[in-house]
Each structure stands twice: as structure tokens, then as C-alpha cells.
Amino acid sequence: MTPPADPEWVRIIDIRHLPTWAEDIVADDTARRRLAGRFGLSAIDRLVATVTFAGDKGTISVTGQIRAAIVQACAISGEDFPVAIDEPVNLRFVPMRDPAALAEEIEITADDCDEIEYAGLTFDLGEALAQTLALSIDPFAQGPDADRARAEHGLAGTATTGAFAALKGKE
């Protein structure tokens, strides 16, 4: 995912001063409202990540949990309903590689796919957490009225209706 030009949730971390304790990274009202718009949600009522940091030769591991209370539209009825998100966070920030080295063929392992490159002495944890949240949202979530909406609009999926029922008679 490419970060937006004007990120909604910025939390700059200086690798020289990593917290040695679990830290809560909390999105304020403005960040939650802007992230809700970016991710097509009706609202984000709460968004907090509790994370710990571990550094080794410029590679920074960030682990913990992201918790959110969101409001999204049901994929069937379109009505808003609340959703609780509670997902693990496991990020690894690595120093940006030399562009000349990227021209060489390298072998990528499964662990390498979760690396986020940074330049200099800082990285933006807020954007990485925003992307973690985005991946946690079910785009086809069904609210409590989904079954009623299916029945009301003839979307029950019975074998006697729809395109496959019409094709069935042509055997």
C-alpha cells in the first residue's frame, strides 16, 4: 500500500529513543474521522494500538495489539452496524536498501514481505498502524439485519430462482 501524501495518523518514532515499555498509540478525533473516510467506514469511534519496540542494528520490531471500534455498512442491507477489531501487530522496520543493491537478484523469504523500509533515523508508525487496521476490516461484513434484507429483496439464494435456475432447464 502506498502511503497517502497527507497521512491521517502520524506517529514519528526516532530509532535513537525507542520506548522500553509498552506504549499506547492513540488516534485523535481528526485522525479517526479522516481514516474512516479513507477506508469507506461510517465512523471510527476508538482506535488504539498497544505496542512494544525492540531494536537491533537499525531493524526495529514493533509488536502488540491494535483495537478499534468502527461503524461500517452491512454488505447486504447497507445499514450501519458496530464492529470491534482486535488484531495483533507484528511490524518490522528496516533501513532503506541501497538502490544499486536492488538491481541485484535477491531471494525473499516469507518474513521479508512484512518489512517496511525507512530512511534516516525516524519512521512513521501511525501510517503502518493505519494500514494494519485497513487489513483488519472485513469488506463484506454482514450486519444483524442481513438475513432480513436478503429475504426482503429475494436474495435468499434458493435453487429455484436466479441465473442458474434458468440454465438448469436447458439440460
N, C-alpha and C positions, 0 to 999 in steps of 0.2 A: 504494500500500500504506500503510495506517495503521500508524504505529509502535506497538509494544506499550506498555502502561502501565509495565511494568518491563523496559526493554530488556536484552537479554542481553550485548551487546557495546557498551560505551560508550567513546567516544574523543572528548572535547570538544576542539575546536580554537578558539583565540582568534584572531580575524582580525587583531588588532594585532600578533601574534607568529607569523606564518607561518614555518615552516621554509624555509630557502633551499636545502635539499639533499633528495635522495630519502630518504624515511623509511619504515621498515618498521613497519606497524601489525599487531601480533601478537595473536591471540585466545588467552587463557589457557585452562586446562583447564575451568574453570567455564563460561566463555562458550561454548566449543566444545560442551560437554555440553548446555547449555541451548538453543543454536541447533539442535543435532541433534534435540532433542525438538520444537522449533517447526516444523522443516522435514520431520519424519517420516523422519529418517535413523537408521540404526543407530548411527552414530558419525561424528564429525569428528575425525580424528587430527591434522590440521595445518591451520591457516588463517592466512595472512599476506598482507597487501597491501603492495606497494611503490609508494609514490605520491610525486608532486611537487605543489607548490602554486604557483599564480600568482594574484595579486590585482589587481583593477582597479576602483576606486571602489565597493568593497563586494561586487563579484561575485568569487567565488573559484572558480577552476577546479582540479579535482583529477584528475590523470591518472596512469595507471600500470598495474599488473597485480595481479590477485588470484589466489592459488594456494591450492588446498586438496586435501587427501587425505581423501576421505569414504568411508563404507561405507553402501551402500544396498541395499534388497531388489530383486531382479530382478522386473520387471513380469510375467514369465511363471511362473517357478518359485517366487518368494518367497524364494529363498536370498540371503543377503548376499554382496556382492562389492565389491571396492575400485574406486573411480573417482577419477581425477585431474582436477582442474579447474584450468585456466589461462586466464583471461579478462581482456580489457582493462577498465580502469576509466576512465570518462570522465564525471565528475560536475561540475555547476555549481551552486554555492550562491549564491542571490541574496537581498538584503534583502526582508523581507516587504512586500508592497504595501499601500498604504492601502486599507482596506475600502471606502471611498467610491469609490475609483478602480475597484474590481472591479465596481461596479454598471454602469459604462460598458461598452459593447461593445468588445472588443479583438480584434485579429487575432492568431492564434497560428501561428507557423511551426514547422517540424519541430524546430528547435533548442530552442524554448521548452518542449517536452514533457519534456526532461531536466532542467529546473530544479527545485531543491529550495529552498524558502523557509526563511529563518531569521530570528529576531528577536534584537535586541540585538547583542552583539559576539562571540557564540560559536555554533557549530553542532556537532551530533553526527555525526562522520564514521563512527563504529562502526556505527550503525544503517543509514546509507546503504550501507556495505560489506556488511552482513548482507543487505540487500535485493538487492544486486548478486550475491552468492553464490546467493541463492534463485532468481534468474532464470537462473542458470547450470546449475541442477540439472535433468537430464532426468527428468521424472516417469514416463516409460515406458522407462527404461533396461533393457536386457536383458543379463543376466549370461552367463557362459560355459556354463551348463547350460540355457539357454533352449530350444535345439533338442531336447535330450533330454526336457525337461518337456513340450514340445509333442507329441512322438511318444508319450510315456507316457500322456498324457491325451487323445489323439485331437484335438489342436488343430492338426494339420498343414495345415488349410485346403484339403483336396482338394475337387474339384468333385463328388465322389460322396457327400459327407456334408453335413449341416447343413441349415439352413432353405432356402437357395437351391436345393439339390438336390431337396428336396421340392417346391418350386414349379416346378421345371423340368419335372416330369412332368405338370403341369396345362396345358400349352400346347395 
